[in-house]
Amino acid sequence: MQEQKIETEFGTLWTACSEPQASSKSNPAILFLHGSATSSRIFEPLLNSPELKSNYKLVVFDFPGHGRSSDAPDPNKSYYQYAYAEAALEVLRYYNITQVIILGWSLGGHVALEFVSVLANTKKPTDIRIAGIMITGTPPVPKQAIAGFRKDADVSALFNPEASKEDLIKVAGVLTKSAPPGWLVEDVLRTNRLAGRTMGAKFMEGYCSDQIKIVHDFKGWIAVVNGGSEPILDLDYCDSVCKGAPRLWRGECIRLKDEGHAPFFDNPQGFLTVFLDFVDSCKL
């Protein structure tokens, strides 16, 4: 992938983009949105997939205050779900993308849903169209109400600027089924400590959308795919709030047996089988 740093109002964003073979250039691009306190490196098993690399333009970027992007010049303007979606719009414009399929993981799934609102509300003319959204490790939430997380899941360190290094490392250990690789621990420790707290505060102030409504109103295919051994989400909650969505892919939330919070990382080939099927459903 060709790396590029983009200057935006949210700070300097690290981005990368790969080009497909010539015969596949009419396919939608695929945008990958990572989770809280991580970076786009989590998607490397998918980004290295020959099936995806050959047939689709692949785009990743690190959220402000995360990974290889800079800290935001104005945390209050940048560290929340809707603003991350606005940053995603800047990235797609930079790469001249007009048709996109989005894979959002954890926080990135929330950002993917917020991107629907960003496109509807942007004041700059855009011809970007979302062909489909897949969220994984993400509970769609109502406006100003935190819901969908297991009561025994403790990831509070991500939202506490005073959290100890030890507590943050413990959170890193929950994100993958096996022991987290060193770079994932580094990502968690690198994340700007104001990002989680600011996001939580802005969410409760109403700087978000009713994501359950988005799931039900979205005109393209929307897939909800979670690990069957998910340690953070309440899977029954996801089933309940997504039930009956007219464009819910396969008509139900999908559970991948034995996988955890990041099924695409824990079992890339198993996840890829489902994802490629979804992507085929979304081609315009």
C-alpha positions, -999 to 999 in steps of 0.1 A, spaced: 0 0 0 11 35 -8 13 56 24 4 93 25 0 119 52 -29 143 48 -32 177 65 -67 182 78 -85 203 104 -83 172 126 -45 170 124 -22 151 102 -38 119 92 -17 88 83 -34 71 53 -26 43 29 -42 31 -3 -37 2 -27 -48 -1 -63 -65 -32 -77 -57 -48 -111 -69 -27 -140 -99 -49 -147 -113 -43 -113 -111 -5 -111 -149 -1 -115 -155 -20 -82 -163 0 -51 -133 9 -29 -132 -6 6 -126 16 36 -114 0 69 -122 18 101 -103 6 132 -113 5 169 -106 27 199 -70 29 211 -58 8 181 -47 16 145 -51 4 110 -24 -22 116 -52 -44 131 -65 -50 95 -32 -62 80 -44 -98 77 -72 -86 54 -51 -60 36 -27 -87 26 -55 -109 12 -49 -116 -25 -86 -117 -32 -91 -82 -18 -58 -66 -31 -64 -78 -66 -101 -67 -70 -106 -36 -48 -90 -3 -40 -82 -6 -2 -81 24 20 -71 28 56 -63 57 79 -56 62 116 -80 83 136 -67 116 151 -47 108 183 -43 72 172 -16 51 156 6 70 131 -17 101 129 -9 132 149 -27 142 180 -56 166 172 -49 203 175 -83 207 190 -94 176 210 -129 188 215 -134 191 178 -118 159 168 -121 131 194 -156 117 189 -174 94 165 -190 120 142 -157 139 139 -139 107 130 -165 101 103 -158 136 90 -121 128 89 -130 97 69 -148 119 44 -117 139 40 -97 108 32 -122 95 6 -122 129 -11 -84 129 -11 -83 96 -30 -112 106 -53 -134 77 -42 -171 79 -51 -183 44 -43 -173 27 -11 -180 -3 11 -171 2 47 -158 -23 72 -159 -8 107 -146 -26 138 -156 -16 174 -153 22 175 -149 20 137 -183 5 134 -199 34 152 -179 57 129 -192 38 99 -228 44 110 -220 81 117 -206 84 82 -241 80 69 -251 111 88 -220 130 77 -228 124 41 -263 136 46 -253 167 64 -221 178 47 -221 213 33 -195 205 6 -210 189 -25 -201 152 -27 -210 123 -50 -197 97 -26 -221 67 -23 -220 40 3 -226 6 -13 -226 -13 20 -215 -13 56 -203 -42 77 -199 -36 114 -181 -60 137 -176 -57 174 -200 -28 174 -234 -24 192 -255 2 174 -265 27 201 -295 50 205 -288 87 207 -272 97 240 -275 63 256 -246 39 261 -259 4 255 -250 -30 242 -219 -38 263 -215 -67 286 -216 -58 323 -184 -79 330 -164 -62 303 -140 -37 318 -125 -14 292 -129 18 313 -92 25 311 -97 36 275 -118 65 288 -97 74 318 -68 98 311 -52 88 344 -53 50 337 -21 32 345 1 15 319 -8 -18 335 -46 -12 331 -42 -2 295 -21 -33 287 -49 -54 303 -74 -38 279 -51 -47 250 -53 -83 261 -91 -83 256 -91 -71 220 -77 -103 206 -83 -140 215 -46 -148 216 -20 -127 234 -19 -93 218 11 -86 195 36 -60 207 25 -34 182 -11 -36 195 1 -29 230 21 0 216 -10 13 198 -31 12 230 -3 31 249 2 56 221 -34 67 219 -40 103 231 -53 100 267 -79 127 259 -95 107 231 -116 83 251 -127 109 277 -136 135 251 -156 109 230 -176 98 260 -184 134 270 -194 145 235 -216 114 231 -236 123 262 -238 159 250 -256 147 219 -229 148 193 -239 116 178 -267 100 158 -293 74 166 -274 45 152 -302 20 156 -323 42 133 -294 44 108 -293 6 107 -330 4 100 -331 33 75 -299 26 55 -307 20 19 -277 -2 11 -268 -36 26 -258 -35 62 -241 -65 78 -236 -71 115 -210 -98 121 -196 -106 156 -175 -132 172 -195 -159 190 -172 -156 220 -173 -118 220 -159 -105 254 -172 -69 252 -205 -68 234 -239 -81 245 -247 -102 214 -284 -106 223 -287 -68 225 -273 -66 189 -298 -92 177 -326 -73 193 -319 -37 181 -311 -49 145 -340 -73 142 -364 -63 113 -340 -39 96 -351 -40 60 -316 -42 45 -300 -63 72 -277 -87 52 -289 -123 55 -318 -111 76 -300 -115 109 -269 -106 129 -242 -132 122 -221 -149 149 -188 -164 140 -183 -194 162 -155 -192 188 -142 -159 176 -136 -129 199 -138 -91 196 -117 -89 164 -128 -120 144 -111 -107 112 -78 -107 132 -84 -139 151 -94 -160 121 -87 -139 89 -96 -166 64 -129 -175 81 -139 -139 83 -128 -132 48 -152 -159 34 -181 -140 49 -167 -106 40 -162 -114 3 -197 -127 1 -210 -95 16 -188 -74 -8 -202 -93 -38 -237 -85 -26 -229 -48 -25 -215 -43 -60 -234 -16 -78 
